[in-house]
Amino acid sequence: MTAVKPDIDDYALPMMRVEKCLQDMHNDLLGNDYDAALIKAAALVAEARILSNVILLMKEQKNGIRK
């Protein structure tokens, strides 16, 4: 059985998670639920860091630094 290696240069899922966090946070703010918006803001930062790391890995692959 062959193991499937995850594709590290796929930015779509992290990008969608960032977009979802932004959308949810926006809806919380429209509803004046500031506590929930603050929680979403923290999640947004975490998801943006993941996205940033994926982009960095993509750049390193393109430049031949990483295989």
C-alpha positions as YAML, in Angstrom:
chain: A
units: angstrom
residues:
- id: 1
  name: MET
  ca: [0.00, 0.00, 0.00]
- id: 2
  name: THR
  ca: [1.37, 3.38, -0.99]
- id: 3
  name: ALA
  ca: [1.20, 6.24, 1.48]
- id: 4
  name: VAL
  ca: [-0.28, 9.45, 0.13]
- id: 5
  name: LYS
  ca: [1.93, 12.45, 0.80]
- id: 6
  name: PRO
  ca: [-0.07, 15.57, 1.58]
- id: 7
  name: ASP
  ca: [0.42, 18.37, -0.92]
- id: 8
  name: ILE
  ca: [2.03, 21.17, 1.07]
- id: 9
  name: ASP
  ca: [1.78, 23.71, -1.72]
- id: 10
  name: ASP
  ca: [-2.01, 23.83, -1.65]
- id: 11
  name: TYR
  ca: [-2.99, 27.24, -0.35]
- id: 12
  name: ALA
  ca: [-6.69, 26.92, -1.16]
- id: 13
  name: LEU
  ca: [-7.85, 25.37, 2.11]
- id: 14
  name: PRO
  ca: [-5.91, 27.78, 4.36]
- id: 15
  name: MET
  ca: [-7.18, 30.68, 2.23]
- id: 16
  name: MET
  ca: [-10.78, 29.50, 2.58]
- id: 17
  name: ARG
  ca: [-10.35, 29.19, 6.35]
- id: 18
  name: VAL
  ca: [-9.09, 32.78, 6.53]
- id: 19
  name: GLU
  ca: [-12.04, 33.96, 4.44]
- id: 20
  name: LYS
  ca: [-14.48, 32.02, 6.67]
- id: 21
  name: CYS
  ca: [-12.99, 33.54, 9.83]
- id: 22
  name: LEU
  ca: [-13.32, 37.02, 8.34]
- id: 23
  name: GLN
  ca: [-16.91, 36.40, 7.30]
- id: 24
  name: ASP
  ca: [-17.88, 34.99, 10.70]
- id: 25
  name: MET
  ca: [-16.14, 37.82, 12.52]
- id: 26
  name: HIS
  ca: [-17.91, 40.38, 10.32]
- id: 27
  name: ASN
  ca: [-21.28, 38.79, 11.10]
- id: 28
  name: ASP
  ca: [-20.51, 38.83, 14.82]
- id: 29
  name: LEU
  ca: [-19.64, 42.51, 14.63]
- id: 30
  name: LEU
  ca: [-22.84, 43.29, 12.74]
- id: 31
  name: GLY
  ca: [-24.71, 41.57, 15.54]
- id: 32
  name: ASN
  ca: [-22.77, 43.52, 18.20]
- id: 33
  name: ASP
  ca: [-21.34, 40.26, 19.58]
- id: 34
  name: TYR
  ca: [-17.90, 41.64, 20.34]
- id: 35
  name: ASP
  ca: [-16.79, 38.72, 22.51]
- id: 36
  name: ALA
  ca: [-17.42, 36.27, 19.70]
- id: 37
  name: ALA
  ca: [-15.70, 38.62, 17.23]
- id: 38
  name: LEU
  ca: [-12.60, 38.70, 19.43]
- id: 39
  name: ILE
  ca: [-12.49, 34.91, 19.47]
- id: 40
  name: LYS
  ca: [-12.81, 34.86, 15.68]
- id: 41
  name: ALA
  ca: [-10.04, 37.47, 15.42]
- id: 42
  name: ALA
  ca: [-7.68, 35.17, 17.34]
- id: 43
  name: ALA
  ca: [-8.63, 32.28, 15.06]
- id: 44
  name: LEU
  ca: [-8.06, 34.53, 12.06]
- id: 45
  name: VAL
  ca: [-4.50, 35.27, 13.18]
- id: 46
  name: ALA
  ca: [-3.78, 31.56, 13.59]
- id: 47
  name: GLU
  ca: [-5.23, 30.71, 10.18]
- id: 48
  name: ALA
  ca: [-3.31, 33.58, 8.55]
- id: 49
  name: ARG
  ca: [-0.07, 32.23, 10.04]
- id: 50
  name: ILE
  ca: [-0.78, 28.82, 8.57]
- id: 51
  name: LEU
  ca: [-1.47, 30.42, 5.19]
- id: 52
  name: SER
  ca: [1.73, 32.44, 5.42]
- id: 53
  name: ASN
  ca: [3.74, 29.28, 6.12]
- id: 54
  name: VAL
  ca: [2.18, 27.48, 3.16]
- id: 55
  name: ILE
  ca: [3.07, 30.38, 0.89]
- id: 56
  name: LEU
  ca: [6.62, 30.39, 2.21]
- id: 57
  name: LEU
  ca: [6.93, 26.65, 1.51]
- id: 58
  name: MET
  ca: [5.59, 27.21, -2.01]
- id: 59
  name: LYS
  ca: [8.19, 29.93, -2.57]
- id: 60
  name: GLU
  ca: [10.99, 27.70, -1.28]
- id: 61
  name: GLN
  ca: [9.88, 24.86, -3.56]
- id: 62
  name: LYS
  ca: [9.82, 27.18, -6.54]
- id: 63
  name: ASN
  ca: [13.32, 28.46, -5.75]
- id: 64
  name: GLY
  ca: [14.67, 24.94, -5.29]
- id: 65
  name: ILE
  ca: [15.33, 25.36, -1.57]
- id: 66
  name: ARG
  ca: [12.83, 22.65, -0.66]
- id: 67
  name: LYS
  ca: [11.76, 19.53, -2.57]
...
